[in-house]
């Protein structure tokens, strides 16, 4: 582990990153141009003391999980993230399609959507990051582990996952999800994460297996979708999608027609709090 170079590199990236780049207010009393250590620590989900000790060339050898969290907090590119891992004496993470590392450009857009339901999702339906209002609308989709990380998998194996959409819309979602998995399976192959999910669903869900044999194909869809909220009822929303082809990730942003009933319901999301079911 090269403590000195790791500390210098992290410091240089912290000082180059502006508050506006990560969705933080600059504030009238800010004197430094870059981020403060405590801000990077908060963005990375760790204590200020832990992060500060790394920049001060002391403290424990950071784990791969901590380095990945710092890379996300500092909005590092994949090449920069790999450099951090090498400086810390770790092997660089494999650049597979299921990587949780969100592209810095995608993160900059996401950080400006604080007042909007938005989330970053992988091509396998694994939710990587959500705004506060997305959690209020959809529930916390980042807390799952294993195959259940994929909402595609949960849709066919967990009845509770279907409660978010009206029952009459389920057949359309069935086909859309199977089409997405067909596309991922064709690109990634049998021995991939997509292959693992497909094989598990073929064994667990007769519904999935039947639709899978039909080979449904669906193009990009940004039309209206109805989401059922336990307190606000059904909201008709448009799910606009921004695709990052390098990472095979999607930024989903949910909006409603201004002046509509669903638009006014969206304004109530901050008051009802996080969705529980």
N, C-alpha and C positions, 0 to 999 in steps of 0.2 A: 504493500500500500504506500503510495506516494502522498503523504499527508500535505506537504507544502504545495504541490501542484494542484491537488484536489481543492484545497482551501482557496488558492488563487483563482482557479477556474470558477468555482461557485460564486466567489465574491465578484468577479468580473461580470458574470451573468446577472447577478442580483442588482448590481449598480447600473447595468444597461437597461433593465426592465423598468418601465414607468408604471405608476399606479393605474393609469388609464388602460394599460395593456391587460390588466387582470381584473378589471371592473371595480377598482378601489377609487375612492375620491382622493384627489390630491391634497386638499386642505390648504387653507391660507398660511398656516404656520410651518409647512414642510420646507426644510432647508436643503435636504439632499435631493439629488435628481432621481436616484433609483429607489428601489424598495428597501425598507428596513428589515432587519433580521427577523423581528417578531412577525412581520407580515408574511415573509416567506415561510416561516414555521407554521403559521396558521393555514396558509394555502396548502401546505404539505401534510397537515394533520399530525403535527408533532409539537413538542414543547420548544419554546424559544431557547431554553438552556441547551437542549440536545443539538439543535441546529447550530447555535453559536459556537459550541465546542468543536464542531467539525471545521468551521471557518477559522477557528483559533488553533488548529492543528493539535487538538487534544481530545480526550474522551475515547469512547469505545470504537471499535472497527464497525462502521455502518453496514448493516445487512443489505441484501439485495432488495428487500421490500422497502427499506428506508430510502435507499438510493432511487428506487422507482418513484416513490412518493415525492422526493425532492425534485426529480426530473419533471413530474407533472406540475408541481407548484411553481417551478421556474419557467414553465412552458418551453422546455428544451425540445429541439428537434431530435429525431432518432439518432442522427450521427453524434449530436452533443450528449445524448443520454448514454450511448455506447462508450464515449470517451470518459464519462464520469465512472462508469463501471470498471473500465480498465485502470483508471487512476486509483480506484479503491481496491484493486487486486481481485476483482470478480470477473468471471467470464461474461461476455456481453449476451443479453437476452436474444433468443432466436426471433428473427423477424418473420413470424408467421401471421396469417391473416386474422387470428383471434387476439392479436396483441391489444392490450388495454391502453397503450400509449396514444393519447389524442393529439393529433397534429396541432402545432401552435396556432396556425391560422384559424382552424376550427375553434380552438379555445378562445381566441380573441373575439370571435363573433358570439360564441356562447356567453362569455362574460358580460356582454352588453344586453343580454336578454333577461335581466333580473326580474322584470315586471311582466314576463310572458311565460306561459307553460312551454318549456322546451327541454329536449334531452338528446344526448349523443348515444347512438345505438350502433352496435356492430352489425355486419351483414348476416349474423346468425341470431339476431334479436336479443343480444346481450346488452343491457342498458349500462353504460359506463359512467354517465353523469347526468344529473337532473337539476333543473332550477327548483327553487322552493315551490313555485306554483305548479310545476309538473308533478311534484310529490303530492300536492294537495288534490290535483286532478286525477292522477293515475295510481297513486300510492308509491311507496319506496320500492323501486324495481332494481336497486343496486345491491340489495342485501342477500341475494340468493347465492348459493354455491353449487358446484357440480353441474350436472346437466340442467338443473333447474335455473341456472343463470340465464338460459335462453328462454325468452317468452314463447318462442315457437314450440319448444318442448313442453313448457307448462300448459300451453293452450290445449294440448291433446292428452295431458296426463293429470291435470289438476282442475277439477270443476270450478274452484274458486276463481281461476284465471279468466273464466268466461263471463263472470258476473259484470265485468266492466262494459260489455256491449249488450244491447237488447238481443233477446234470443232469436228473433226473426232475422237478425243480421249474421248469425253464426255461420251459415253455409258459405256466405261470401268470404268471411274471414278464413274459414277452413281452406278454401281453394287458394286464396292469396298467400297464406303461410306455406302451404305445400309447394306452390310455385316458386316461392323464394328459396326454399330448401333444395328444390330440384336445381335451381340455378347455382347455388353455392356448392352442391354436391358435384355438379358437372365441372366446375372450375377447380375445386380443391381436391377432388378424388376421394376414393373409398377410405384411405388411411388418414383422413384429416379429421378435424373437429366436426365438420359438417357430416362426414361419414359416420362418426360416432353417434351423433344425434339422430340421424336417419335410421341407423340400425336399431337403436333403442326404441324409436317410435314405431317402427315396423313390427317390433315384438310386443309393444305395449298397447297400441291403439288400432283396432280394426278400422276405425273411421279414417285415420291417417293412411293406413295401408291401401284401402280401397281408392282413395283419391290419388295416392302416389302412383298407382298403376295406370291412371288416366293421363299422366304427364301434363298437368295444367301449365299453361304459360300465361303470365300476366306482365304487362309493361309497368313503368312507373305510374303510381296512382297518387294524386294529390286532391282528389275530389272530397266531397263531404263524408264525414264519418260520425256516427252517433256514439257518444260515450255516456254511460249511465253512472251518475254520481249518487251515492247513498243519501245525501242531504239536498242536493240541488236538482235532482231528477236527470232527465236526458238532455244533453247538450249536443247540438249539431255544429260540428267544428270542421275546419279545413286543416289538414295536416300537411303543411308545406315541408318539403324535404330538400336539404342541401347535401349533395353527395361528395365525399372526399375520396376520389378514386385511388389515391396512394395507400390509404389506410383501410379502404372498404368499410368506412363508417358513414353513418347518416346523422345529420342534425335535423331533428324533427321539431317544428314549431307549430303550435296549435293556435289558431285564430278563429274568430267568429265574425259574421257580417255585422258591421257597425249598426247599432240601433235595434238589432234583433233580440229576441228573448234570450238566446244563448249568449249573446254579447253581454247582456246585463248579469247573467249568471256567472260569467267569467270574472266580472268585477267583484263578486262575492267570495271568490276562492280564498283570498287572504284572511277573511273573517272566519271561515269554517275550519281552517287548519288542515293538517295532513290527513289524507284519506286512510282509513283503517281497513276497509273491506273493498 
